[in-house]
Amino acid sequence: MKNEDIVNNEAVTFLESINIKNMLDRKDEVLNFYKKSCDDEHIIYVKIENFGKSFLKSRYDRFLKVSEDSIRDICKDRDCSSWNILMDKSRLSNYMDDSVRIKWEDMINKGEFLEFNYKNIVNVLSPLYESKKEMFNRSILDFYKCYSWDRVNNKPLKIEKKIVIYGLVRCVVYDSYKFDWDTIATLDKLANICHILTGNVPVENTIRGILYEQKEDGKKSWDGHDFNLILYKNGNCHVTFTNFSILNQINTAAFAEHEKFLINENN
């Protein structure tokens, strides 16, 4: 995800809006403090909430002699947290298709991310901002592959007014629904698509949260801005679109992205 030839103005404006300089200055302050402690051969108290349990020998061992290895681990941990914070604040993850999101999450989980400095931040964010529209269109196609796909001809099917989500409810115990959270993640994707196209559905108001509220109060349906949900005890969920403008945009984007994929594959 690194491309030093691209500097996206939107990425630079975003970094200025969150005052990235303060974030980097704070990192330098912490690093200098621990380097000084290492030079003075001090034994210091390490706070779990600041640096995580990965730096403690055991849950009871909270006193560590600061060494070059511990400083390296602390910096790595802070960089990981900073990259995650940056991605959340930029909302770029909302535009990512499955392949880009998996690549990003693997990079974070395996600790293969770049050092958190201004040059690397710009080099990582700029290509993502440049390809934001393309990533979003591919994420729409990902949704189609789950719920509206012609398996015989390997192409998307036009979504009509209603689609059926199978296996959303695993079981019903005393009128309480037990959900399949992997399926709900895909419905979250639909809510996110609608949010980006209209702004009607807040990003924080995920389907996961909505269905949890339904489980608490015993309701079996939910009416949203762009689509409605009805839950059934057989485990299925009916999604009925109420915003046909959004539905047309989603269909158009999916078919356009599929045609683009075919052209690139043939070339």
N, C-alpha and C positions, 0 to 999 in steps of 0.2 A: 504494500500500500504506500510505497514511498516513490515519489517522483520529484526530483529536485528541479526539473524544468518548469513545473507548474506552480504559480503563485496566484491563488484565487482571491479576488478582492472581497468576496463575501466571507471567506474564512478569516481574512485579516480583520475585517470589520467586527466579526463575532468575537475574536480574541480581544480586541480593544474594548468591547462592550462588557466583558466579564473581568476586565482588568487582569489579564494574564501575567503582567509584570509582578503584581503582588504575590501571585501564586508561586512564581519562580523564585522570587526573593525569599519567601518563607522556606522554600526547600533549601536554598543556600544557607540560610541561618541555621537550620537544623543540622545540615551536613557539617558546617563549620564548628558547631558546638561539639559534635561527636568526634570530629577529627582532633579538636583540642583536648578532649577527654582522653583520646587514644594516645596522644603525644605525652600527656601528663601521667599516663598509666593509672588513671583513676578507676575506681569501681563505682558505678552509678546505679540509681534505681530506674528500672525500665518499666514504664506504664503499659500494661497490657492493652488498654483501650486505644493507645496511640500507635502502637507498633505491631500488635497481634501476637498470638501465642507462638508463632513460628520461631520467634527469637528467644524463647524461654527453654531451658533444659528440661524443666518439668513444670507442672502447674504450681508448684510451691517454690521454685527457684526463680526469684525475681531480681536477684542481684547478679549482674553480669559484668565482667571486665571487658571494657570496650576494646575491640580489636579491629583490624582492617576487614576481617571477614564479617563481623557483625555490622560494621558501617556499610559494607557492600550490600548486605541483606536488607538493612533498614532502607537504604536508597532504592533498592529494587521494589520493596513493598510500597514505599511512598509513590514511586513512579507508576506502579500498577493502579493504585487508588486514584492517582491524578488523571490517568488516561480514561478510567471509567467515569470519573466526574465530568471530564471534558466531553465525552460522548453523550452523557445524559443531558448536559446543558445545551449542547448543539442540536439535539433531537435528530442527529443524523441516523441513529439506529432505527428510527421510525421509517426511513426511506429505504433501508437495506433490504435486498432480496435475500433468500435463504443462503445462497452460496457465499455472499459477502459477509453476512452475519456469522456464519459458521467459521469462516476464515478469521474474522476478527476475534471471536470468542476463543478459538484455539490459540491464537497468538497471545492473548491475555492469560489464559489458563496455563499455558506451557512456559510463560515467562519469556517469550521471544519478542517482546515489544522493544522499541527503541528507547533510548534515554529521554527523559522528559525535559527537553529544552526547547527554546523558541524555534530554532531552525527545524528540528524534527517535527514539532507540532504543526508547523506550516506545511511541511512536506507530506505529512500524513493526512491532514484535513483538506488540503487543496484539491487533490484528486477526487476525494469523496464529494466535495461540494460541486466539482465540475460534472460528476456523473450522477448527481442526485436524481435527476429526472429519469435517466435510464434505469437506475437501481429501483426506483419506485414502480416503473412499468413492469420490470421483471418480477417485483413482489406481487403485483396483480396477477401475473401469469402463474406464479407459484400457488396462489389461492385457487385459480381455475383448475390446476392439476389435481387439487384435492377434491373439488366438488363439482366441477363442470367440464369434464374432459372426455373426448371421444377416444376411447382406448384402441379402437380398431384402426382409425385413421390417424391417430396421434395428433390431435388438434383440439383447440378449445371449442366448447359448445356455448352458444349464446345463452346467457342467464336470463330467464324470464322473470316474472314477478315473484316467484317463490322457489326456494331451493330447500331440500331436506337434508339435514345433518344427522347421519346415523351414528348411534352409539354415544351420544353426548351424555346421557344419563346411564350410569352403570347399573344402578339399582335404586329402589325406593324402600326405605325402612321407616315405618310409622309416619308416612307422608313426608319424609325428609329425603331430598334428592342427594345421591352420591354421584359426583360428576367425573367424567374423564377429562383430566386437565390438559392433556395433549391436544384433544379436540378443541377445547376452549381456547387454546393458544392460537389456533387457526381462526377462530371467530374473532379473537382480539385483533388479528391481522385485518379482517374485514372492517372492524370498527376503526382501526387506524387509517385504512385506505379512505374511508368516508370522512374522517377527521381532516386529512390532508386536502381532500378535494373541496370540502365545504367549511371546515372549522366548527361544525355543529356539535360534534362529539368530542368532549375534552379527552386528551390523551390519558389523563389519570383515571378516567371513568371506564375502566376496562370491563370486558364481558365477564371476566373472572370475579370482579367485585360486584357486578350487577347480579350474577347468578347466586353469589353467596348471600346477598340480601334477600333474593327470592327464597332461598333455602330457609332463612331465618323466619320470614313472615308467612311461609307456606304458599306464596303465589306461584302460579304456573305460567305466567306470561309477562312480557315486558314490552312497552311501547317506546321506541326511540325516535330520534329526529329523522333518520334515514331508513331504518328498517325495524320491524317488530319480531319478537321471539315468542314462540309458544312451545312449552315443554310437554312431552307425553310420557306416560309411565312405561311405554315399551322401549324407552331409551332414546327416542328420536326427538329432534327439534326442528320446527318449521321456521325458516327465515323468510319473512315477507317484506319486500322492498316497498317503501312508501314514497321515496324520492326517486322518481323515474329519470330525472336529469342525471343524478349520480349513477344510476344503473346503466344509462346509455354511455356515460363517460367510461365506466369500468369495462363494458363490453368493447367499446372502441379501442381502448388502450390495450386490452388483452389480445385482440386480433391483430392490431398493428405490431405489437411486440413479437407475436408468433411469426408473422410474415417477415419481420426483420431477422429473426433467428434463422428462418429457412434460407433467406438470401445469404447470410453470413456462412451458413453450413455448406451451401452449394459452392461458394467461392473458396 
